[in-house]
Amino acid sequence: MENLRESLNAVKIERDNLKKKLKNLESLNYFEVNKSRNLEAKVSKLNMLFILPFTVFVVFVVAIFKC
């Protein structure tokens, strides 16, 4: 019986350690997801900053060649 109790206690300790690791990994995952979303938003803004001047340039060039 004593061996079983010791084994059970060891399993409980291991379970508690795994729960802590899981919480840490979930926190890290949440942080990385937010970081990724922020980067995607920045890339989207940069794309808009590139596309708008390019579009204006194309319209300008087309207008010049029509004249």
C-alpha positions as CSV (number, residue, x, y, z in Angstrom):
1,M,0.0,0.0,0.0
2,E,2.8,2.4,0.9
3,N,4.4,1.9,-2.6
4,L,1.1,2.7,-4.2
5,R,0.7,5.9,-2.2
6,E,4.2,7.0,-3.1
7,S,3.5,6.3,-6.7
8,L,0.3,8.2,-6.5
9,N,2.0,11.1,-4.9
10,A,4.7,11.1,-7.6
11,V,2.0,11.0,-10.3
12,K,0.2,13.9,-8.7
13,I,3.4,15.9,-8.5
14,E,4.1,15.2,-12.1
15,R,0.5,16.1,-13.0
16,D,0.9,19.5,-11.2
17,N,4.2,20.1,-13.0
18,L,2.6,19.4,-16.3
19,K,-0.3,21.7,-15.5
20,K,2.2,24.5,-14.8
21,K,4.0,23.8,-18.1
22,L,0.7,23.8,-20.0
23,K,-0.3,27.2,-18.5
24,N,3.1,28.6,-19.4
25,L,2.8,27.3,-23.0
26,E,-0.7,28.7,-23.3
27,S,0.5,32.1,-22.1
28,L,3.4,32.0,-24.6
29,N,1.0,30.9,-27.4
30,Y,-1.3,33.8,-26.5
31,F,1.6,36.2,-26.6
32,E,2.8,34.9,-30.0
33,V,-0.7,35.1,-31.5
34,N,-1.0,38.7,-30.5
35,K,2.4,39.5,-31.8
36,S,1.5,37.8,-35.1
37,R,-1.7,39.8,-35.3
38,N,0.1,43.0,-34.7
39,L,2.7,42.2,-37.4
40,E,-0.1,41.3,-39.8
41,A,-1.7,44.7,-39.1
42,K,1.5,46.5,-39.8
43,V,2.1,44.6,-43.0
44,S,-1.4,45.5,-44.1
45,K,-0.8,49.2,-43.4
46,L,2.5,49.0,-45.3
47,N,0.8,47.4,-48.3
48,M,-1.7,50.3,-48.3
49,L,1.1,52.8,-48.2
50,F,2.7,51.1,-51.2
51,I,-0.5,50.5,-53.2
52,L,-1.9,54.1,-52.9
53,P,1.1,55.9,-54.3
54,F,1.6,53.3,-57.0
55,T,-2.0,53.7,-58.1
56,V,-1.6,57.5,-58.2
57,F,1.6,57.0,-60.3
58,V,-0.1,54.7,-62.8
59,V,-3.1,57.1,-63.2
60,F,-0.6,60.0,-63.7
61,V,1.3,58.0,-66.3
62,V,-1.9,57.0,-68.1
63,A,-3.1,60.6,-68.1
64,I,0.2,61.9,-69.5
65,F,0.2,59.3,-72.4
66,K,-3.5,60.1,-73.3
67,C,-2.6,63.7,-73.9
